[in-house]
Amino acid sequence: MFSQILIIPVGYVRSSRTKPEDDGWDAISAKIELDPGQFGPDALLGLADFSHVEVLFHFHAAKAAPESGARIPRGNPEWPRVGIFAQRAKDRPNHIGATLCRVLSVHGTTLEVSGLDAIDGTPVLDIKPVMKDFLPRGEVQEPAWAKELMRHYW
């Protein structure tokens, strides 16, 4: 039926942000330091040619029991109750986060980015370059509450 999956982090986030607060993630840059036991500088070779990367990470500071049903995002009574898969909350099954970030620099085994909504010490599961042809084709649709939630996020 279902099996467990072992995932070894490729690296860790280094940031001055140490608490998972809701907003203002663009205020600081963050570094992703690759695990030198697994990767050398050639692992990031060519990544500086891309403007953005997608970072997959583990919400290691999220509560132990993830949400599995529906809830009101951020507890705002003006927003509808929606299922965990209709939101991007940190208390989700498997505690996996994904963010598109701007590449600032690449030095050896360190990638500096802006717009990464992960705190210091966050395990990074994977890094992928953003390519236009992998982005959604056509118009992206979202409900009004989601647009309001993101107003101060970045």
C-alpha positions as CSV (number, residue, x, y, z in Angstrom):
1,M,0.0,0.0,0.0
2,F,1.9,3.1,1.2
3,S,5.6,3.0,1.9
4,Q,8.0,5.4,3.7
5,I,10.5,7.4,1.7
6,L,13.9,8.4,3.0
7,I,15.0,11.8,1.8
8,I,18.5,13.1,2.6
9,P,18.8,16.9,2.5
10,V,21.0,18.3,-0.2
11,G,21.9,21.3,2.0
12,Y,20.6,23.8,4.6
13,V,19.3,27.3,4.6
14,R,21.4,30.0,6.3
15,S,19.4,33.1,7.1
16,S,19.0,35.8,9.7
17,R,15.4,34.8,9.9
18,T,14.9,32.2,12.7
19,K,11.1,32.2,13.3
20,P,8.4,31.1,10.8
21,E,6.5,34.4,10.7
22,D,3.8,34.9,8.1
23,D,5.0,38.0,6.1
24,G,7.9,40.0,4.9
25,W,10.0,37.2,3.3
26,D,11.5,39.5,0.7
27,A,13.1,41.7,3.3
28,I,16.3,39.6,3.5
29,S,18.3,37.2,1.3
30,A,19.2,33.7,2.3
31,K,21.9,31.3,1.5
32,I,21.6,27.6,0.7
33,E,24.8,25.7,1.7
34,L,25.0,22.4,0.0
35,D,26.2,19.4,2.0
36,P,29.9,19.1,1.2
37,G,29.8,15.4,1.9
38,Q,27.5,14.9,-1.1
39,F,28.3,17.8,-3.5
40,G,31.2,19.8,-4.8
41,P,31.0,23.2,-6.6
42,D,30.2,21.5,-9.9
43,A,26.7,20.7,-8.6
44,L,25.8,24.4,-9.0
45,L,27.7,24.9,-12.2
46,G,25.5,26.8,-14.7
47,L,22.8,27.7,-12.1
48,A,24.0,31.4,-12.1
49,D,22.7,31.6,-15.8
50,F,19.1,31.3,-14.5
51,S,17.2,34.2,-12.9
52,H,15.2,31.9,-10.6
53,V,15.2,28.6,-8.9
54,E,12.6,26.5,-7.3
55,V,13.6,25.3,-3.8
56,L,11.9,22.3,-2.2
57,F,12.4,22.2,1.6
58,H,11.2,20.6,4.8
59,F,9.2,22.7,7.3
60,H,11.3,21.3,10.1
61,A,9.9,23.7,12.7
62,A,6.3,23.0,11.9
63,K,4.1,21.3,14.5
64,A,4.5,17.5,14.7
65,A,0.9,16.6,13.7
66,P,0.2,18.1,10.3
67,E,-3.2,19.3,9.2
68,S,-5.1,16.7,7.1
69,G,-8.5,18.3,6.6
70,A,-9.8,21.8,6.2
71,R,-9.2,25.0,8.1
72,I,-9.5,28.8,7.7
73,P,-6.2,30.2,6.4
74,R,-4.4,32.1,9.1
75,G,-7.6,31.9,11.2
76,N,-9.1,34.9,9.4
77,P,-12.9,34.6,9.8
78,E,-13.4,36.6,6.6
79,W,-11.8,33.8,4.5
80,P,-13.4,30.5,3.7
81,R,-12.6,27.1,5.2
82,V,-10.5,25.2,2.7
83,G,-8.7,21.9,2.6
84,I,-5.0,21.6,3.3
85,F,-4.3,20.9,-0.4
86,A,-6.1,24.2,-1.3
87,Q,-3.6,26.3,0.6
88,R,0.2,26.5,1.2
89,A,0.3,26.2,5.0
90,K,3.5,24.9,6.7
91,D,1.5,22.4,8.8
92,R,0.8,20.2,5.8
93,P,1.3,16.5,5.2
94,N,5.0,15.7,5.0
95,H,5.8,19.3,5.8
96,I,7.2,20.0,2.3
97,G,7.5,23.6,1.1
98,A,8.2,24.9,-2.4
99,T,9.2,28.4,-3.4
100,L,10.3,30.2,-6.5
101,C,13.3,32.4,-5.6
102,R,15.5,34.9,-7.4
103,V,19.1,33.8,-7.9
104,L,21.5,36.4,-6.4
105,S,24.8,34.6,-6.7
106,V,26.5,31.3,-6.8
107,H,29.9,30.8,-5.0
108,G,31.3,27.3,-4.7
109,T,28.7,25.2,-2.9
110,T,26.6,28.2,-1.7
111,L,23.6,29.6,-3.5
112,E,22.3,33.0,-2.5
113,V,18.7,33.7,-3.2
114,S,15.9,36.2,-2.4
115,G,12.3,35.4,-1.7
116,L,12.9,32.1,0.1
117,D,10.3,31.6,2.8
118,A,12.3,29.2,4.9
119,I,14.1,29.9,8.2
120,D,17.7,29.3,9.3
121,G,18.6,25.6,9.5
122,T,15.8,24.5,7.1
123,P,16.7,21.3,5.3
124,V,16.7,21.8,1.6
125,L,15.4,18.7,-0.4
126,D,16.1,19.9,-3.9
127,I,16.9,22.9,-6.1
128,K,15.6,23.2,-9.7
129,P,16.1,26.0,-12.2
130,V,13.0,27.8,-13.2
131,M,12.4,27.5,-17.0
132,K,9.5,29.4,-18.6
133,D,8.3,26.3,-20.4
134,F,7.6,24.5,-17.1
135,L,5.5,27.4,-15.8
136,P,1.8,27.3,-16.2
137,R,0.5,27.8,-19.7
138,G,-2.4,30.3,-19.9
139,E,-4.0,32.3,-17.2
140,V,-3.5,31.4,-13.5
141,Q,-6.7,31.5,-11.5
142,E,-6.9,32.0,-7.7
143,P,-9.7,33.0,-5.2
144,A,-9.8,36.5,-3.8
145,W,-8.8,35.4,-0.3
146,A,-5.5,34.0,-1.6
147,K,-4.6,37.3,-3.2
148,E,-5.4,39.1,0.0
149,L,-3.4,36.7,2.1
150,M,-0.3,37.3,-0.1
151,R,-0.6,41.1,0.0
152,H,2.2,41.5,2.6
153,Y,3.9,38.1,2.2
154,W,6.7,39.3,0.0
